[in-house]
Amino acid sequence: MGWDWKLSLWSRPSRFSPERVRLLLQGAKARLALRKNRLRQSVITAEREIAALLAPESELTGAAFASASARETGRTDLARVRAEQLYHQLEHEEALHSVDALHGTITGSFQRH
């Protein structure tokens, strides 16, 4: 039988007062805000990379892109991969917004008591 963190949390009321929980939530919210900002910047960078890859004047150098059609195919493939990464980043950001909303609900609940 494993350690039951819920039992441990509630069996020590002096360590986990409403004020301590509020402080823990504030710290979590600050970390979440930093993470969201980093993620947002990453999304902006990815959007720019995709736009550059899809622009007709975009050029990639190297032996793998010797011909114009190979260059075009390579740019399209890179843009597709980067777009997939962007999609997953946006999914992650949506999850962070859900956590942020949950934090607001929890914080509001503590402020009413």
N, C-alpha and C positions, 0 to 999 in steps of 0.2 A: 504494500500500500504506500503510495507516494505522499509527499508533503502537501497538505491542503492549505494553500495560501489564503483562501477566504477565511478559514477558521483562524489562522494565525493573525490576519488583519483585524478581525473583529474581537479577538481575545485580548488585544492590547489597546484598549480604548485611549489610554493616556498618550500613547505614541501617535495615534491616528485621530487627532481631534479634527473637527470641521475646519479649523484654521490651517492645520498642517495639510489637509487635503486640498484646500484652496491654493496654498502655496505650491503644492505639487502640480496642480492643474495649471497654474500660471506659468510654471517652468516648462511644462509640456507644451503649452500654447506658444510660448516664445520659440521653442525648438521647432515646432511645426511651422511657424511663420518663416523662420530662416530656411527650412527645407523647401517650402513652397516658393520662396523667392529664387532659390538656386534652381529649382525645377523650371520655373517660368523663364529664367534666363537661358537655360538649356533648350527649351522649346523654341525660343526666339532664334537662337543660333541654328538649330536644326532647320527651321523654316527658311532662313537665309541660304543655308547650304543647298537645300532642295531647289530653291529658286535659281541659284547659280548653276547647279548641275543641269537644270532643264532649259536654261537660256541658250539660244542658238549660238551665241558667241563664246560660250563656255568651251574651253579646251583642256583636255587631259593629255599629258605627255607620257612617254614611255613605250617600250616595245609592245606591250599588251594592247595599245591603242594606236597601232601604226596606220591603219586605214581609217577613212572617214566613217565608214559604217561601223567598224569596231569601236571607234570613239563614241559614236552615237549610242550604240548598244550598251557600252560600258557606263556612259553617263545615265542612261535610263535605268539600268540595273542598280547603280549606286543611289539614284534618287528614290527608287522603289524601296530599297533597304532602309534608307534614311527616313522615308515616310512611315515605314512600319515601326521604326524606333520611336518616331514622333508620336504615333498613335498610342504606343504603350506608355510613353511619358504622360500623355494626356489622360489616359486611363488612371495612371498613378496619381496625377493631380486631382482627378475627380474623387478618388478614394480619400485623399488628404482633405478635400473640402467636406466630405462626409464625416471624417474624424473631427474636423473643426466644428461642424454643426453639433455633433454629439457633445463636444466639450462645452459649447454654449448652453446646451440643455442641462448638463450636469452642473455647471457653474450657476446657472439661474436657479436650479433646485436648491443649491446650498445657500444662495443669497436670500431665498424666501424663508429659510429656517433660522 
